Amino acid sequence: MYIPRQFSITDEAEIHAFIDNNGFGQLLSMVGGRLFSSHLPFLLSDCKTRLFCHLAKQNPQVSEIAGQEVLVTLQGSHDYVSPSWYETPGVPTWNYQAVHLYGNCRLISASKELAALLDKLTMKYEAALTPPWQPDYRATLLDAIVGLEIDITEVQCKYKLSQNRSESDQIHVSRQLEATGSKMLAAAMQQQLEQLQGSK
């Protein structure tokens, strides 16, 4: 991913929090000599060095993905930024947050290990629900899917939040985004501005 210096995020705690909060993304690998993508929920391991997900056994990625280097892309808040929001001349652009993770894959097919993975995924995404759904996996379900463990080898994180503009422009863009409904993106910009102001 192309990341100009001012948009690069390297703080590991920040990146791990982003992955935990934006776990739905794309898994890209080669199938038959072409790029292939699946849209999936991901789970970051407790040690923060592996990602987990699962695929339908009929998914073409399953036949070739073991041992491959793959790319997982996760996207956070994003929205259009109008040049009319700047105090100084500018051009239309898009603000966004994204993480790319590279890694090598291992298939998980053993029933106990696969069921444990599904338990963890379910606990993560059911945690906010009351009462959370209690999984009862049948053999037919486990037979239809395969788990995937991705050993993370490289992480790239980019927050394009108008850092290339003046502080006053950043404040104005943040306010306009909040006014137009992009509250999460505006909050990310406000957090960044607080860090900038605190470093002065």
Backbone as a chain_set.jsonl record, in Angstrom:
{"seq": "MYIPRQFSITDEAEIHAFIDNNGFGQLLSMVGGRLFSSHLPFLLSDCKTRLFCHLAKQNPQVSEIAGQEVLVTLQGSHDYVSPSWYETPGVPTWNYQAVHLYGNCRLISASKELAALLDKLTMKYEAALTPPWQPDYRATLLDAIVGLEIDITEVQCKYKLSQNRSESDQIHVSRQLEATGSKMLAAAMQQQLEQLQGSK", "coords": {"N": [[0.855, -1.181, 0.0], [0.549, 2.192, -0.839], [1.974, 4.601, 1.158], [2.335, 7.694, 2.157], [4.636, 9.467, 4.292], [3.39, 11.129, 6.274], [0.97, 9.927, 6.689], [1.374, 7.493, 7.793], [0.962, 4.952, 10.224], [2.431, 3.582, 13.018], [2.306, 2.743, 15.616], [1.947, -0.001, 17.638], [-0.081, -0.761, 19.481], [-2.182, 0.915, 18.725], [-2.644, -0.031, 16.116], [-3.385, -2.703, 16.635], [-5.756, -2.281, 18.058], [-7.279, -1.113, 16.055], [-7.546, -3.293, 14.265], [-9.028, -5.07, 15.878], [-11.388, -3.633, 16.102], [-12.284, -3.361, 13.534], [-12.862, -5.754, 12.061], [-13.869, -6.997, 9.759], [-13.074, -7.886, 6.501], [-11.096, -8.242, 3.477], [-9.754, -11.195, 2.066], [-7.071, -11.935, 0.149], [-5.705, -13.956, -2.36], [-3.825, -16.101, -4.591], [-5.464, -17.847, -7.178], [-5.495, -20.259, -9.49], [-3.636, -18.778, -10.937], [-4.609, -16.207, -10.899], [-5.642, -13.267, -9.066], [-7.74, -13.666, -6.222], [-10.521, -12.945, -4.19], [-12.018, -13.034, -0.958], [-14.635, -12.017, 1.187], [-14.595, -11.571, 4.579], [-15.049, -12.168, 8.17], [-12.529, -11.498, 10.582], [-10.275, -12.644, 13.147], [-8.058, -11.509, 15.534], [-5.249, -12.958, 17.049], [-4.536, -13.614, 20.559], [-1.854, -13.17, 21.048], [-1.264, -11.395, 19.118], [-0.009, -11.908, 16.695], [-1.099, -13.487, 14.778], [-3.795, -14.121, 12.476], [-7.167, -15.249, 12.294], [-9.694, -17.001, 10.46], [-12.518, -18.347, 8.625], [-13.44, -20.445, 5.856], [-15.79, -21.515, 3.33], [-15.668, -24.902, 2.307], [-16.06, -25.267, -0.375], [-15.142, -22.967, -1.489], [-13.037, -21.605, -3.952], [-10.52, -20.676, -3.125], [-9.588, -22.363, -1.135], [-8.338, -24.644, -2.201], [-5.769, -23.918, -3.011], [-4.521, -22.287, -1.15], [-2.99, -22.977, 1.112], [0.1, -22.469, 2.613], [0.629, -20.327, 0.958], [1.615, -16.868, 0.497], [-0.52, -14.418, 1.638], [-2.79, -11.629, 1.403], [-4.483, -9.575, 3.632], [-6.978, -7.182, 3.813], [-8.221, -4.52, 5.691], [-10.698, -2.156, 6.388], [-11.438, 0.977, 7.803], [-13.258, 3.79, 9.011], [-14.432, 6.052, 6.476], [-14.724, 8.699, 4.039], [-15.88, 11.198, 1.7], [-14.11, 14.243, 1.066], [-14.667, 17.567, 0.674], [-13.248, 20.217, -1.262], [-14.264, 22.665, -0.64], [-14.341, 22.815, 2.047], [-11.941, 23.662, 2.978], [-9.759, 26.237, 4.18], [-7.769, 27.216, 2.648], [-6.802, 26.948, -0.857], [-7.604, 23.834, -2.466], [-8.042, 20.36, -3.5], [-10.632, 17.947, -4.401], [-10.902, 15.057, -2.282], [-10.44, 11.937, -0.497], [-10.885, 10.816, 2.751], [-9.634, 8.289, 4.916], [-9.193, 5.179, 6.766], [-7.037, 2.426, 6.961], [-5.807, -0.945, 7.091], [-3.33, -3.181, 6.05], [-2.42, -6.545, 5.971], [0.076, -8.93, 5.651], [0.78, -12.401, 5.244], [1.48, -15.921, 5.944], [-0.254, -18.971, 5.25], [-2.081, -21.483, 7.054], [-4.097, -24.32, 6.907], [-6.971, -25.227, 8.821], [-8.447, -28.059, 9.777], [-9.065, -30.092, 11.527], [-11.577, -31.298, 13.677], [-11.906, -30.541, 16.461], [-10.125, -28.359, 16.765], [-11.13, -26.653, 14.828], [-13.754, -26.212, 15.771], [-13.126, -24.876, 18.145], [-12.02, -22.538, 17.109], [-14.293, -21.443, 15.833], [-15.859, -21.007, 18.093], [-14.406, -18.926, 19.337], [-14.575, -16.889, 17.39], [-17.348, -16.532, 17.349], [-17.829, -15.693, 20.013], [-16.499, -13.238, 19.974], [-17.979, -11.666, 18.101], [-20.56, -11.872, 19.015], [-20.52, -10.688, 21.438], [-21.569, -8.153, 22.074], [-24.266, -8.53, 22.075], [-27.421, -9.226, 23.644], [-29.393, -11.75, 24.937], [-26.194, -13.326, 24.269], [-25.791, -15.472, 21.426], [-25.658, -18.973, 21.811], [-23.381, -21.226, 20.66], [-23.917, -24.295, 18.892], [-22.45, -26.505, 17.381], [-22.919, -28.593, 14.664], [-21.868, -31.701, 13.213], [-22.221, -31.658, 10.475], [-22.038, -28.945, 9.827], [-19.384, -28.332, 10.545], [-18.112, -29.978, 8.753], [-18.47, -28.644, 6.406], [-16.871, -26.439, 6.243], [-13.621, -24.8, 6.426], [-10.971, -23.902, 8.555], [-8.714, -21.109, 8.855], [-5.457, -20.159, 9.541], [-3.421, -17.403, 9.754], [-0.175, -16.523, 9.686], [1.19, -13.636, 10.626], [3.308, -11.609, 8.747], [3.919, -9.068, 7.914], [2.803, -5.758, 8.531], [0.883, -3.047, 7.489], [-0.222, 0.204, 8.036], [-2.453, 2.815, 7.479], [-3.608, 6.021, 8.011], [-5.356, 8.276, 6.489], [-6.009, 11.335, 7.066], [-6.245, 14.037, 6.459], [-3.768, 15.038, 7.235], [-1.899, 16.325, 5.725], [-2.767, 18.845, 5.413], [-3.28, 22.181, 6.735], [-3.478, 22.826, 10.303], [-5.807, 24.273, 10.934], [-7.375, 23.725, 8.698], [-7.706, 20.967, 9.056], [-9.225, 20.908, 11.395], [-11.563, 22.158, 10.476], [-12.41, 20.386, 8.462], [-12.902, 18.1, 10.015], [-15.066, 19.01, 11.564], [-16.983, 19.439, 9.56], [-17.305, 16.845, 8.575], [-18.422, 15.601, 10.81], [-20.817, 17.014, 10.933], [-22.049, 16.153, 8.63], [-22.606, 13.548, 9.147], [-20.57, 11.646, 9.343], [-19.488, 10.56, 11.859], [-17.686, 8.798, 13.165], [-15.366, 8.948, 11.622], [-14.848, 11.659, 11.897], [-14.361, 11.695, 14.645], [-11.99, 10.221, 14.735], [-10.291, 11.987, 13.426], [-10.355, 14.109, 15.221], [-9.146, 12.944, 17.451], [-6.596, 12.58, 16.439], [-5.869, 15.257, 16.057], [-5.79, 16.139, 18.698], [-3.596, 14.685, 19.607], [-1.637, 15.849, 18.029], [-1.706, 18.5, 18.945], [-0.983, 18.058, 21.563], [1.637, 17.324, 21.318], [3.018, 19.588, 20.859]], "CA": [[0.0, 0.0, 0.0], [1.299, 3.442, -0.882], [1.741, 5.34, 2.404], [3.201, 8.851, 2.437], [5.102, 9.459, 5.682], [2.491, 11.774, 7.234], [-0.222, 9.092, 6.884], [1.789, 6.195, 8.304], [0.738, 4.647, 11.638], [3.338, 2.502, 13.414], [2.075, 2.355, 17.01], [1.372, -1.34, 17.617], [-1.337, -0.791, 20.237], [-3.171, 1.563, 17.867], [-2.952, -0.936, 15.007], [-4.123, -3.855, 17.166], [-7.111, -1.819, 18.374], [-7.967, -0.943, 14.772], [-7.905, -4.62, 13.757], [-10.102, -5.598, 16.72], [-12.62, -2.863, 15.892], [-12.64, -3.364, 12.109], [-12.443, -7.112, 11.738], [-14.416, -7.536, 8.507], [-12.233, -7.408, 5.409], [-10.884, -9.088, 2.308], [-8.633, -12.127, 1.999], [-6.649, -12.039, -1.252], [-4.693, -14.954, -2.653], [-3.801, -16.508, -5.993], [-6.207, -19.059, -7.538], [-5.369, -20.469, -10.93], [-2.822, -17.731, -11.545], [-5.287, -14.911, -10.81], [-6.028, -12.834, -7.724], [-9.083, -14.051, -5.807], [-10.825, -12.286, -2.922], [-13.198, -13.402, -0.176], [-14.979, -11.042, 2.23], [-14.693, -12.428, 5.76], [-14.691, -11.638, 9.488], [-11.241, -11.995, 11.054], [-10.005, -12.599, 14.581], [-6.642, -11.363, 15.864], [-4.888, -13.818, 18.177], [-4.154, -12.922, 21.797], [-0.449, -12.777, 20.948], [-1.242, -10.33, 18.091], [0.864, -12.268, 15.586], [-1.827, -14.343, 13.844], [-5.194, -13.856, 12.176], [-7.953, -16.448, 12.038], [-10.985, -16.86, 9.78], [-12.898, -19.641, 8.053], [-13.96, -20.424, 4.498], [-16.519, -22.694, 2.872], [-14.772, -25.829, 1.616], [-16.266, -25.123, -1.815], [-14.488, -21.744, -1.942], [-11.845, -21.953, -4.75], [-9.27, -20.338, -2.441], [-9.155, -23.437, -0.239], [-7.517, -25.648, -2.887], [-4.4, -23.475, -3.294], [-4.069, -21.231, -0.232], [-2.053, -23.46, 2.132], [1.49, -22.12, 2.352], [0.739, -19.104, 0.165], [1.562, -15.545, 1.118], [-1.805, -13.797, 1.339], [-2.993, -10.251, 1.85], [-5.772, -9.246, 4.249], [-7.194, -5.739, 3.88], [-9.272, -4.092, 6.612], [-10.985, -0.738, 6.193], [-12.192, 1.645, 8.85], [-14.117, 4.881, 8.577], [-13.979, 6.743, 5.27], [-15.728, 9.584, 3.436], [-15.451, 12.24, 0.768], [-13.751, 15.546, 1.622], [-14.847, 18.61, -0.338], [-12.293, 21.329, -1.148], [-14.956, 23.838, -0.091], [-14.168, 22.781, 3.499], [-10.617, 24.19, 3.295], [-9.567, 27.69, 4.201], [-6.843, 27.498, 1.553], [-7.193, 26.156, -2.033], [-7.31, 22.405, -2.449], [-8.76, 19.543, -4.479], [-11.436, 16.901, -3.757], [-10.142, 13.876, -1.867], [-11.154, 10.967, 0.344], [-10.19, 10.453, 3.988], [-9.927, 6.893, 5.267], [-8.275, 4.413, 7.606], [-6.914, 1.073, 6.418], [-4.684, -1.794, 7.493], [-3.016, -4.33, 5.207], [-1.619, -7.548, 6.668], [0.601, -10.031, 4.851], [1.112, -13.553, 6.062], [1.45, -17.262, 5.363], [-1.47, -19.65, 5.692], [-2.208, -22.885, 7.446], [-5.492, -24.736, 6.968], [-7.419, -25.88, 10.051], [-9.541, -28.967, 9.403], [-9.397, -30.982, 12.645], [-12.865, -30.867, 14.225], [-11.778, -29.854, 17.75], [-9.471, -27.071, 16.552], [-12.055, -25.831, 14.054], [-14.835, -25.824, 16.672], [-12.578, -23.882, 19.069], [-11.915, -21.299, 16.343], [-15.639, -20.9, 15.667], [-16.263, -20.501, 19.405], [-13.751, -17.63, 19.56], [-15.182, -15.92, 16.459], [-18.711, -16.278, 17.811], [-17.747, -14.905, 21.246], [-16.111, -11.869, 19.632], [-19.003, -10.911, 17.391], [-21.815, -11.93, 19.765], [-20.287, -10.105, 22.765], [-22.389, -6.967, 22.32], [-25.679, -8.897, 22.006], [-27.998, -9.716, 24.896], [-28.266, -12.592, 25.358], [-25.422, -13.81, 23.123], [-26.139, -16.791, 20.907], [-24.806, -20.066, 22.29], [-23.157, -22.116, 19.519], [-24.089, -25.743, 18.995], [-21.992, -26.882, 16.054], [-23.18, -29.957, 14.235], [-20.804, -32.241, 12.369], [-22.452, -31.252, 9.08], [-21.517, -27.59, 9.672], [-17.921, -28.383, 10.576], [-17.666, -30.65, 7.53], [-18.665, -27.768, 5.247], [-15.964, -25.284, 6.292], [-12.234, -25.028, 6.827], [-10.409, -22.741, 9.226], [-7.475, -20.585, 8.293], [-4.557, -19.438, 10.443], [-2.474, -16.594, 8.985], [0.979, -16.067, 10.469], [1.411, -12.285, 10.103], [4.717, -11.299, 8.484], [4.081, -7.628, 7.684], [1.604, -4.951, 8.778], [0.917, -1.673, 6.998], [-1.382, 0.935, 8.548], [-2.537, 4.156, 6.902], [-4.716, 6.897, 8.361], [-5.325, 9.489, 5.658], [-6.961, 12.169, 7.798], [-5.932, 15.451, 6.155], [-2.552, 15.484, 7.92], [-1.127, 17.156, 4.801], [-3.372, 20.175, 5.411], [-3.005, 22.97, 7.942], [-4.273, 22.441, 11.468], [-7.129, 24.891, 10.833], [-8.126, 22.947, 7.703], [-8.066, 19.692, 9.667], [-10.332, 21.178, 12.327], [-12.77, 22.464, 9.702], [-12.837, 19.136, 7.818], [-13.476, 17.267, 11.07], [-16.395, 19.544, 11.912], [-17.886, 19.203, 8.437], [-17.607, 15.416, 8.548], [-19.372, 15.324, 11.894], [-22.104, 17.617, 10.571], [-22.665, 15.391, 7.539], [-22.929, 12.204, 9.613], [-19.404, 10.756, 9.458], [-19.059, 10.84, 13.225], [-16.527, 8.004, 13.544], [-14.21, 9.518, 10.944], [-14.593, 12.938, 12.567], [-13.749, 11.401, 15.947], [-10.604, 9.819, 14.478], [-9.557, 13.211, 13.125], [-10.243, 14.88, 16.46], [-8.125, 12.279, 18.271], [-5.309, 12.899, 15.821], [-5.586, 16.669, 16.343], [-5.415, 16.226, 20.111], [-2.232, 14.19, 19.708], [-0.79, 16.868, 17.41], [-1.64, 19.651, 19.839], [-0.277, 17.645, 22.78], [3.063, 17.158, 21.035], [3.633, 20.913, 20.652]], "C": [[0.894, 1.234, 0.0], [0.953, 4.262, 0.361], [2.731, 6.496, 2.514], [3.476, 8.94, 3.944], [4.072, 10.02, 6.663], [1.226, 10.955, 7.506], [0.109, 7.751, 7.532], [1.547, 6.076, 9.805], [1.601, 3.438, 11.998], [3.129, 2.03, 14.847], [1.325, 1.02, 17.054], [0.037, -1.422, 18.345], [-2.468, -0.176, 19.417], [-3.606, 0.627, 16.741], [-3.766, -2.136, 15.494], [-5.562, -3.473, 17.5], [-7.924, -1.636, 17.097], [-8.429, -2.291, 14.23], [-9.071, -5.204, 14.554], [-11.437, -4.917, 16.421], [-13.106, -2.876, 14.451], [-12.274, -4.719, 11.502], [-12.979, -7.703, 10.458], [-13.611, -6.99, 7.339], [-12.131, -8.408, 4.287], [-9.635, -9.948, 2.473], [-8.29, -12.324, 0.529], [-5.532, -13.056, -1.387], [-4.763, -15.276, -4.145], [-4.575, -17.81, -6.167], [-6.127, -19.204, -9.053], [-4.608, -19.367, -11.64], [-3.442, -16.355, -11.521], [-5.569, -14.567, -9.35], [-7.482, -13.202, -7.451], [-9.319, -13.454, -4.43], [-12.078, -12.857, -2.285], [-13.393, -12.365, 0.92], [-15.363, -11.819, 3.488], [-14.506, -11.641, 7.052], [-13.397, -12.294, 9.963], [-11.132, -11.824, 12.562], [-8.5, -12.518, 14.789], [-6.337, -12.2, 17.102], [-4.496, -12.988, 19.391], [-2.71, -12.436, 21.741], [-0.216, -11.733, 19.859], [-0.363, -10.658, 16.889], [0.173, -13.139, 14.535], [-3.247, -13.842, 13.661], [-5.887, -15.184, 11.912], [-9.237, -16.09, 11.295], [-11.406, -18.258, 9.333], [-13.554, -19.428, 6.692], [-14.834, -21.647, 4.251], [-15.556, -23.604, 2.116], [-14.894, -25.708, 0.102], [-15.627, -23.852, -2.368], [-13.216, -22.119, -2.71], [-10.526, -21.626, -4.056], [-8.708, -21.507, -1.647], [-8.155, -24.372, -0.912], [-6.064, -25.241, -3.043], [-3.782, -22.606, -2.199], [-3.03, -21.69, 0.788], [-0.617, -23.147, 1.728], [1.697, -20.864, 1.538], [0.959, -17.886, 1.057], [0.259, -14.902, 0.677], [-1.812, -12.365, 1.849], [-4.393, -10.122, 2.428], [-5.877, -7.732, 4.32], [-8.396, -5.449, 4.769], [-9.463, -2.593, 6.448], [-11.826, -0.198, 7.342], [-13.087, 2.724, 8.269], [-13.534, 5.56, 7.341], [-15.103, 7.642, 4.757], [-15.053, 10.615, 2.537], [-15.148, 13.528, 1.528], [-13.808, 16.577, 0.503], [-13.806, 19.714, -0.166], [-12.944, 22.606, -0.616], [-14.837, 23.894, 1.426], [-12.815, 23.335, 3.935], [-10.622, 25.71, 3.353], [-8.636, 28.132, 3.077], [-7.185, 26.584, 0.375], [-6.763, 24.698, -1.934], [-8.105, 21.69, -3.52], [-9.614, 18.515, -3.737], [-10.564, 15.704, -3.382], [-11.025, 12.972, -1.018], [-10.305, 10.702, 1.574], [-10.594, 9.037, 4.384], [-8.863, 6.34, 6.202], [-8.235, 2.982, 7.074], [-5.688, 0.378, 6.994], [-4.556, -2.92, 6.479], [-2.103, -5.259, 5.992], [-1.215, -8.641, 5.688], [0.933, -11.189, 5.776], [1.031, -14.846, 5.292], [0.363, -18.089, 6.033], [-1.27, -21.106, 6.093], [-3.688, -23.21, 7.528], [-5.775, -25.452, 8.294], [-8.618, -26.744, 9.697], [-9.931, -29.929, 10.52], [-10.615, -30.44, 13.383], [-12.736, -30.07, 15.515], [-11.176, -28.461, 17.579], [-10.385, -26.116, 15.799], [-13.208, -25.342, 14.927], [-14.363, -24.756, 17.659], [-12.438, -22.53, 18.379], [-13.282, -20.652, 16.181], [-16.181, -20.348, 16.982], [-15.691, -19.105, 19.643], [-14.343, -16.551, 18.652], [-16.583, -15.533, 16.928], [-18.705, -15.402, 19.062], [-17.405, -13.447, 20.938], [-17.281, -11.082, 19.064], [-20.384, -10.976, 18.048], [-21.721, -11.157, 21.082], [-21.209, -8.949, 23.085], [-23.886, -7.285, 22.356], [-26.154, -9.478, 23.334], [-29.311, -10.453, 24.601], [-27.483, -13.049, 24.13], [-25.871, -15.203, 22.715], [-25.151, -17.828, 21.411], [-24.611, -21.07, 21.163], [-23.369, -23.58, 19.857], [-23.742, -26.3, 17.612], [-22.291, -28.356, 15.777], [-22.059, -30.406, 13.293], [-20.964, -31.798, 10.925], [-21.925, -29.845, 8.823], [-20.002, -27.606, 9.623], [-17.365, -29.037, 9.313], [-17.713, -29.728, 6.319], [-17.681, -26.605, 5.179], [-14.546, -25.725, 6.634], [-11.732, -23.751, 7.486], [-9.102, -22.325, 8.579], [-6.721, -19.817, 9.368], [-3.524, -18.715, 9.581], [-1.398, -16.084, 9.927], [1.417, -14.724, 9.888], [2.909, -12.008, 9.956], [4.957, -9.81, 8.266], [2.741, -6.929, 7.906], [1.84, -3.544, 8.246], [-0.36, -0.978, 7.468], [-1.338, 2.371, 8.041], [-3.798, 4.853, 7.393], [-4.562, 8.158, 7.523], [-6.414, 10.418, 6.194], [-6.618, 13.654, 7.671], [-4.687, 15.963, 6.862], [-1.681, 16.374, 7.032], [-1.704, 18.564, 4.667], [-3.005, 20.904, 6.706], [-3.884, 22.494, 9.095], [-5.677, 23.028, 11.397], [-7.991, 24.166, 9.798], [-8.575, 21.615, 8.292], [-9.249, 19.857, 10.624], [-11.633, 21.385, 11.557], [-13.306, 21.209, 9.016], [-13.496, 18.22, 8.842], [-14.889, 17.72, 11.433], [-17.407, 19.286, 10.806], [-18.263, 17.731, 8.334], [-18.61, 15.044, 9.632], [-20.76, 15.847, 11.539], [-22.825, 16.827, 9.483], [-22.876, 13.923, 7.894], [-21.771, 11.242, 9.742], [-18.75, 10.926, 10.833], [-17.805, 10.05, 13.625], [-15.252, 8.532, 12.889], [-13.841, 10.854, 11.567], [-13.913, 12.714, 13.914], [-12.292, 10.987, 15.784], [-9.747, 11.047, 14.182], [-9.343, 14.045, 14.386], [-9.19, 14.275, 17.39], [-6.734, 12.595, 17.746], [-4.904, 14.341, 16.113], [-5.159, 16.865, 17.794], [-3.986, 15.753, 20.317], [-1.251, 15.214, 19.138], [-0.602, 18.058, 18.347], [-0.871, 19.319, 21.116], [1.214, 17.511, 22.586], [3.789, 18.49, 20.863], [4.257, 21.434, 21.938]], "O": [[1.87, 1.308, 0.746], [-0.213, 4.581, 0.595], [3.869, 6.282, 2.931], [2.648, 8.537, 4.761], [3.887, 9.472, 7.75], [0.49, 11.251, 8.447], [-0.793, 6.955, 7.793], [1.882, 6.982, 10.568], [1.509, 2.392, 11.355], [3.709, 1.024, 15.255], [0.2, 0.922, 16.565], [-0.883, -2.089, 17.871], [-3.587, -0.689, 19.416], [-4.797, 0.508, 16.45], [-4.727, -2.54, 14.84], [-6.485, -4.25, 17.255], [-9.11, -1.962, 17.056], [-9.569, -2.425, 13.786], [-9.998, -5.769, 13.974], [-12.49, -5.551, 16.481], [-14.226, -2.447, 14.174], [-11.486, -4.808, 10.561], [-12.589, -8.811, 10.09], [-13.474, -5.776, 7.191], [-12.962, -9.306, 4.154], [-8.601, -9.486, 2.955], [-9.109, -12.816, -0.247], [-4.551, -13.033, -0.644], [-5.638, -14.791, -4.862], [-4.38, -18.762, -5.41], [-6.633, -18.364, -9.797], [-4.888, -19.052, -12.796], [-2.865, -15.414, -12.067], [-5.716, -15.452, -8.507], [-8.344, -13.072, -8.32], [-8.419, -13.455, -3.591], [-13.069, -13.13, -2.962], [-12.423, -11.89, 1.513], [-16.307, -12.609, 3.486], [-13.886, -10.578, 7.051], [-13.192, -13.492, 9.772], [-11.798, -10.983, 13.165], [-7.751, -13.355, 14.285], [-7.076, -12.157, 18.085], [-4.165, -11.809, 19.269], [-2.38, -11.403, 22.323], [0.9, -11.241, 19.695], [-0.007, -9.754, 16.133], [0.778, -13.49, 13.522], [-3.829, -13.227, 14.555], [-5.289, -16.12, 11.382], [-9.793, -15.008, 11.482], [-10.725, -19.24, 9.63], [-14.138, -18.38, 6.418], [-14.648, -22.688, 4.881], [-14.714, -23.118, 1.36], [-13.947, -26.008, -0.625], [-15.572, -23.67, -3.585], [-12.392, -22.87, -2.189], [-9.506, -22.24, -4.369], [-7.493, -21.632, -1.498], [-7.222, -24.845, -0.264], [-5.199, -26.104, -3.194], [-2.617, -22.225, -2.315], [-2.261, -20.867, 1.284], [-0.173, -23.512, 0.639], [2.822, -20.376, 1.433], [0.549, -17.869, 2.217], [-0.039, -14.844, -0.516], [-0.949, -11.955, 2.625], [-5.373, -10.513, 1.794], [-4.974, -7.068, 4.828], [-9.456, -6.057, 4.618], [-8.487, -1.845, 6.379], [-12.786, -0.826, 7.789], [-13.608, 2.583, 7.163], [-12.317, 5.639, 7.173], [-16.281, 7.384, 5.007], [-13.848, 10.86, 2.609], [-15.824, 13.866, 2.499], [-13.087, 16.473, -0.489], [-13.51, 20.107, 0.962], [-12.246, 23.526, -0.189], [-15.189, 24.903, 2.036], [-12.561, 23.466, 5.132], [-11.394, 26.374, 2.661], [-8.701, 29.27, 2.612], [-7.801, 25.538, 0.581], [-5.705, 24.377, -1.393], [-8.762, 22.322, -4.348], [-9.355, 18.235, -2.567], [-9.605, 15.381, -4.082], [-12.218, 13.227, -0.852], [-9.12, 10.393, 1.449], [-11.745, 8.635, 4.212], [-7.802, 6.93, 6.404], [-9.276, 2.397, 6.772], [-4.686, 1.006, 7.334], [-5.549, -3.538, 6.093], [-1.131, -4.817, 6.603], [-2.054, -9.205, 4.986], [1.315, -10.995, 6.93], [0.579, -14.882, 4.147], [0.09, -17.933, 7.223], [-0.432, -21.832, 5.557], [-4.455, -22.47, 8.143], [-4.932, -26.182, 8.814], [-9.682, -26.228, 9.356], [-11.009, -30.521, 10.474], [-10.678, -29.247, 13.682], [-13.382, -29.032, 15.664], [-11.655, -27.496, 18.175], [-10.419, -24.919, 16.087], [-13.6, -24.178, 14.834], [-15.114, -23.834, 17.978], [-12.705, -21.492, 18.985], [-13.421, -19.443, 16.37], [-16.883, -19.337, 16.989], [-16.401, -18.207, 20.095], [-14.584, -15.429, 19.096], [-16.956, -14.36, 16.906], [-19.497, -14.464, 19.159], [-17.947, -12.531, 21.556], [-17.547, -9.96, 19.495], [-21.281, -10.218, 17.678], [-22.727, -10.987, 21.771], [-21.599, -8.77, 24.239], [-24.693, -6.399, 22.638], [-25.397, -10.131, 24.051], [-30.246, -9.851, 24.073], [-28.059, -13.15, 23.047], [-26.278, -16.009, 23.551], [-23.945, -17.585, 21.435], [-25.575, -21.708, 20.742], [-23.048, -24.041, 20.953], [-24.623, -26.535, 16.785], [-21.952, -29.236, 16.568], [-21.394, -29.585, 12.661], [-19.975, -31.585, 10.223], [-21.42, -29.563, 7.736], [-19.398, -26.968, 8.76], [-16.275, -28.691, 8.858], [-17.064, -30.001, 5.31], [-17.648, -25.869, 4.193], [-14.306, -26.853, 7.067], [-12.034, -22.649, 7.029], [-8.473, -23.094, 7.853], [-7.278, -18.936, 10.023], [-2.836, -19.34, 8.774], [-1.671, -15.314, 10.848], [1.956, -14.674, 8.782], [3.676, -12.152, 10.908], [6.084, -9.339, 8.419], [1.687, -7.438, 7.522], [2.87, -2.928, 8.522], [-1.455, -1.517, 7.311], [-0.321, 3.055, 8.159], [-4.909, 4.353, 7.22], [-3.725, 9.009, 7.823], [-7.583, 10.304, 5.825], [-6.691, 14.415, 8.635], [-4.543, 17.167, 7.073], [-0.821, 17.097, 7.534], [-1.191, 19.379, 3.901], [-2.484, 20.304, 7.646], [-4.905, 21.84, 8.883], [-6.642, 22.357, 11.762], [-9.197, 24.009, 9.993], [-9.701, 21.18, 8.053], [-10.16, 19.03, 10.645], [-12.677, 20.855, 11.935], [-14.516, 20.988, 8.988], [-14.537, 17.626, 8.563], [-15.794, 16.899, 11.586], [-18.56, 18.954, 11.081], [-19.412, 17.403, 8.039], [-19.534, 14.266, 9.395], [-21.763, 15.19, 11.816], [-24.054, 16.826, 9.416], [-23.28, 13.133, 7.041], [-21.961, 10.119, 10.209], [-17.61, 11.378, 10.944], [-16.954, 10.572, 14.344], [-14.19, 8.561, 13.512], [-12.661, 11.154, 11.748], [-13.0, 13.452, 14.283], [-11.447, 11.357, 16.6], [-8.606, 11.135, 14.637], [-8.271, 14.617, 14.586], [-8.434, 15.0, 18.038], [-5.809, 12.846, 18.519], [-3.736, 14.619, 16.386], [-4.269, 17.666, 18.082], [-3.242, 16.338, 21.104], [-0.17, 15.424, 19.69], [0.509, 18.559, 18.521], [-0.193, 20.176, 21.684], [1.98, 17.572, 23.547], [5.013, 18.528, 20.738], [4.817, 22.53, 21.953]]}, "num_chains": 1, "name": "protein.A"}
